[in-house]
Amino acid sequence: MSLAVKSFRHGLGARGRPAGLATLARARFSTAQALRADIDASPLQPGKQKSKTGTLPPYGPVGVAAALEALPDHPAKPTLFSHEFALTDRVALVSGANRGLGLEMAMALAEAGARAVYCVDLPKQPGPEWTKVKEYLSRMTGLQGEGRLEYVSVDVTDQEAIWKVGETIGDREGRMDACIAAAGILKPHTDCLKYPAKQFQEVMNVNVNGVLFTAQAAGRQMRRFGNGGSITLIASMSGSITNRGEPWVSYNTSKSAVLQMARSMACELGPERIRVNTLSPGHIYTHMTAQFVDKNPGLVEKWSDLNPMGRIGRPDELRGVVTWLASDASTFCTGSDMIVDGGHRAW
């Protein structure tokens, strides 16, 4: 018998199969068992997550947890934009939304799938920008929800009136999920040692009281329906720094108060899954800043030179962050300040 045949027969098992194949099969089975045990022991398993971190989203686990739970033949679909970032069927209240940053943010929430976004502002009737945006949304294709804009005229400094608006929305929609308190005012340059009491109080009344009352109006409905929610207070980089060369003592003081207001509310409302954060924009070209920029040649260049990007910002550059804050993509974020200032504070 040749050496080759002897070697082959030496490798056969009792049933004529190569002994190496049986060993390999056992090794593969053992490896599969070990992998399964590792997966079962993973802290990312949905069951373990729920027991340690609380209630999972209504649409179930996502990300790695979803992959670990899925059966081999289970269809795999992306969820980041269809679930976490989506605002499908959500209801929102946005103040200062007749135009400017408020309108930009209201439109973003509608595009993200919100059923209805209630735009609150002082004018009795909405302006041409708001009307144009509403019409534009009505013919936008691919929306995940109704994308319905509703306008409500109310003075945000009237606590009883804005609370009533919140109650009306809750009665009509049966829920309240997101709030953006964007109404604010900025007065002309005024020497801090000559600042009139009436003017100072006016700024504080809108920028602080009005923000609180708006957050209360939405938060009371979030508590009423027990679904949690997200409240975003629009602060400013001016709340934590002083704008060089701009005597805005009332504005800066009001925005500092908004930062602390959000932190305080976040700590109180966290157990109810109502999150409260602030957004601090840098120099953004809006109706409010245009009153300074358009009348002062060279001011755009001056402000642009104050950040590493060398320009001032656009309102649409805040769409992503407010949508993130309003959505389930940020459910572990509360009491935080999101700074979007082109790097102004990084120098």
Backbone hydrogen bonds, N-H to C=O, Kabsch-Sander energy under -0.5 kcal/mol:
donor,donor_aa,acceptor,acceptor_aa,energy
6,K,2,S,-2.2
7,S,3,L,-2.2
8,F,4,A,-1.8
9,R,5,V,-2.7
10,H,6,K,-2.1
11,G,7,S,-0.9
11,G,8,F,-0.8
12,L,9,R,-1.3
13,G,17,R,-4.1
16,G,13,G,-1.6
19,A,11,G,-3.5
21,L,18,P,-1.0
22,A,18,P,-1.0
23,T,19,A,-1.9
24,L,20,G,-2.2
25,A,21,L,-2.5
26,R,22,A,-2.4
27,A,23,T,-2.2
28,R,24,L,-2.5
29,F,25,A,-2.5
30,S,26,R,-2.5
31,T,27,A,-2.6
32,A,28,R,-2.6
33,Q,29,F,-2.4
34,A,30,S,-2.2
35,L,31,T,-2.7
36,R,32,A,-2.6
37,A,33,Q,-2.5
38,D,34,A,-2.4
39,I,35,L,-2.5
40,D,36,R,-2.7
41,A,37,A,-1.8
42,S,38,D,-0.6
42,S,39,I,-1.0
45,Q,42,S,-1.7
49,Q,45,Q,-2.7
50,K,46,P,-2.7
51,S,47,G,-1.8
52,K,48,K,-1.4
53,T,49,Q,-3.4
54,G,50,K,-1.3
60,G,57,P,-2.3
65,A,62,V,-0.9
67,A,63,G,-1.7
68,L,64,V,-2.4
69,E,65,A,-1.6
70,A,66,A,-1.8
74,H,71,L,-2.1
77,K,75,P,-0.6
83,H,79,T,-2.8
84,E,79,T,-1.2
85,F,80,L,-2.7
87,L,112,A,-3.0
89,D,113,G,-1.4
90,R,87,L,-2.4
92,A,116,A,-2.2
93,L,178,A,-2.0
94,V,118,Y,-3.0
95,S,180,I,-2.4
96,G,120,V,-1.8
97,A,94,V,-0.5
97,A,120,V,-1.5
102,G,96,G,-0.6
102,G,99,R,-0.6
103,L,99,R,-1.1
104,E,100,G,-2.1
105,M,101,L,-2.5
106,A,102,G,-2.3
107,M,103,L,-2.4
108,A,104,E,-1.7
109,L,105,M,-2.0
110,A,106,A,-1.9
111,E,107,M,-2.4
112,A,108,A,-1.7
113,G,110,A,-1.4
114,A,109,L,-2.1
115,R,90,R,-2.1
116,A,90,R,-1.3
117,V,148,R,-3.0
118,Y,92,A,-3.1
119,C,117,V,-0.7
119,C,150,E,-3.9
120,V,94,V,-3.0
120,V,118,Y,-0.7
121,D,152,V,-1.9
130,W,98,N,-0.5
131,T,127,G,-2.2
132,K,128,P,-2.2
133,V,129,E,-2.3
134,K,130,W,-2.5
135,E,131,T,-2.1
136,Y,132,K,-2.3
137,L,133,V,-2.6
138,S,134,K,-1.8
139,R,135,E,-0.8
139,R,136,Y,-0.7
140,M,137,L,-1.4
147,G,114,A,-2.0
148,R,115,R,-1.8
150,E,117,V,-2.4
152,V,119,C,-2.7
154,V,121,D,-2.2
154,V,152,V,-0.6
156,V,154,V,-0.7
158,D,155,D,-2.1
159,Q,157,T,-1.0
162,I,158,D,-2.4
163,W,159,Q,-2.3
164,K,160,E,-1.8
165,V,161,A,-1.8
166,G,162,I,-2.0
167,E,163,W,-2.2
168,T,164,K,-2.4
169,I,165,V,-2.3
170,G,166,G,-2.4
171,D,167,E,-2.7
172,R,168,T,-2.2
173,E,169,I,-3.2
174,G,170,G,-2.2
177,D,91,V,-2.6
178,A,91,V,-1.8
179,C,230,S,-2.2
180,I,93,L,-2.4
181,A,232,T,-2.5
182,A,95,S,-0.7
182,A,180,I,-1.1
190,T,247,P,-1.6
194,K,191,D,-1.6
200,F,196,P,-2.4
201,Q,197,A,-2.6
202,E,198,K,-1.8
203,V,199,Q,-1.9
204,M,200,F,-2.3
205,N,201,Q,-2.5
206,V,202,E,-1.8
207,N,203,V,-2.9
208,V,204,M,-1.9
209,N,204,M,-1.8
210,G,205,N,-1.9
211,V,206,V,-0.5
212,L,208,V,-2.5
213,F,209,N,-3.0
214,T,210,G,-2.0
215,A,211,V,-2.4
216,Q,212,L,-2.5
217,A,213,F,-2.3
218,A,214,T,-1.9
219,G,215,A,-3.0
220,R,216,Q,-2.7
221,Q,217,A,-0.7
222,M,218,A,-2.1
223,R,219,G,-2.4
224,R,220,R,-1.8
225,F,221,Q,-2.1
226,G,222,M,-1.5
227,N,222,M,-0.7
228,G,222,M,-0.6
229,G,273,R,-2.2
230,S,177,D,-2.2
231,I,275,R,-3.1
232,T,179,C,-3.1
233,L,231,I,-0.5
233,L,277,N,-2.8
234,I,181,A,-2.3
234,I,232,T,-0.5
235,A,233,L,-0.9
235,A,279,L,-2.2
237,M,281,P,-2.4
239,G,236,S,-2.0
240,S,237,M,-1.5
241,I,237,M,-1.4
246,E,243,N,-2.1
248,W,246,E,-1.9
252,N,248,W,-2.9
253,T,249,V,-1.9
254,S,250,S,-2.3
255,K,251,Y,-2.2
256,S,252,N,-1.7
257,A,253,T,-1.8
258,V,254,S,-1.6
259,L,255,K,-1.7
260,Q,256,S,-1.8
261,M,257,A,-2.4
262,A,258,V,-2.3
263,R,259,L,-1.7
264,S,260,Q,-2.4
265,M,261,M,-2.7
266,A,262,A,-2.6
267,C,263,R,-1.8
268,E,264,S,-1.6
269,L,265,M,-2.7
270,G,266,A,-1.4
272,E,269,L,-1.5
273,R,270,G,-2.3
274,I,269,L,-1.8
275,R,229,G,-2.9
275,R,273,R,-0.7
277,N,231,I,-2.4
278,T,336,S,-2.7
279,L,233,L,-2.0
280,S,338,M,-3.4
282,G,340,V,-2.0
284,I,282,G,-0.7
285,Y,313,G,-2.5
286,T,284,I,-1.1
290,A,286,T,-2.2
291,Q,287,H,-0.8
292,F,289,T,-1.5
293,V,289,T,-2.6
294,D,290,A,-2.3
296,N,292,F,-0.6
296,N,293,V,-1.0
299,L,296,N,-2.3
302,K,298,G,-2.1
303,W,299,L,-3.0
304,S,300,V,-2.7
305,D,301,E,-1.7
306,L,303,W,-1.4
307,N,304,S,-1.2
309,M,342,G,-1.1
310,G,307,N,-1.5
313,G,283,H,-3.2
317,E,314,R,-1.4
318,L,315,P,-1.8
319,R,316,D,-1.3
322,V,318,L,-1.8
323,T,319,R,-1.9
324,W,320,G,-2.4
325,L,321,V,-2.3
326,A,322,V,-1.8
327,S,323,T,-1.2
328,D,84,E,-0.9
329,A,84,E,-1.2
330,S,327,S,-1.3
331,T,328,D,-1.2
333,C,330,S,-2.1
334,T,332,F,-0.6
335,G,276,V,-3.1
338,M,278,T,-2.9
338,M,336,S,-0.5
339,I,337,D,-0.7
340,V,280,S,-2.1
340,V,338,M,-0.6
344,H,341,D,-1.3
346,A,343,G,-2.2
347,W,343,G,-0.6
347,W,344,H,-0.7
